[in-house]
Amino acid sequence: MSVYQRLLQIRDEKGAGFFVLLDPDKMDVPEIVRLARKAERGGADGILVGSSFLLSSRFDDAVKEIKANVSVPVVIFPGNANQVSRHADAILFLSLLSGRNPHFLIGEQVKAAPMIKEFGLEPIPTGYLLIESGAPTSVQFMSQTQPIPKDKPDIAKAHALAAEYMGMKFVFLEAGSGAENPVPDNIIRETKDLISIPIIVGGGIRSPEIAYSKVKSGASFVVIGNAFEEDDSIMKEFAEAIHTRKEKMSKG
């Protein structure tokens, strides 16, 4: 079974999948491994590894050690072509469709593709849409692109539909690392009503209640990162909020 198929199975069985995002720029390898293991015990369905910039040289070591210590899928969430490792299970093959910078539409992808092929990584084509979050984010600065206005759901929907028509397997609605506000529920809901591929939502999700609202609005996967750098004791609460299938079973 491919990683993509496994993720779809998780979504179908649990109602939605729970990803924990770990950034090698923000912690050393022992700490990132500790958090990965705690995430798995807390109910995470997968580990995303990536950074907007990559200030350190420990990316490959971090992915290798995470993979050696968890059984859930380890998926690269790359900020550029340098963030590729043979030790991961898969990589989100992102194209920043919300921007018009060709470097992040296709340039980094061309550089990364031969390495992905050589390493035998499973690429998962993903349309990446940056949504306005209230303040400039790292990905906005690094990509030199403007986010889709948070009050313009039609623009987000059209981009998501284009991603589906281009053959992408996921649409990632991203508020950005450290976002002041998460992706609005109405954008998720209206996008879900228009497209048939799964939606990943991340950025600015700081409580289980907010995570739950994203799933109820149509997110198939929710990504939590910064919230656990501040407090990693609430992972189980996030898992319970995101895994809405269990909620239905308990009521039924």
Secondary structure, DSSP 8 states (H G I E B T S, - for coil): --HHHHHHHHHHHHSSEEEEEE-TTTS-HHHHHHHHHHHHHTT-SEEEE--SS--SS-HHHHHHHHHHH--S-EEE--SSTT---TTSSEEEEEEETTS--HIIIIIHHHHHHHHHHHHT-EEEEEEEEEB--SS--HHHHHHT---B-TT-HHHHHHHHHHHHHTT-SEEEEE--TT-SS---HHHHHHHHHH--S-EEEESS--SHHHHHHHHHHT-SEEEE-HHHHH-GGGHHHHHHHH-HHHHHHHH-
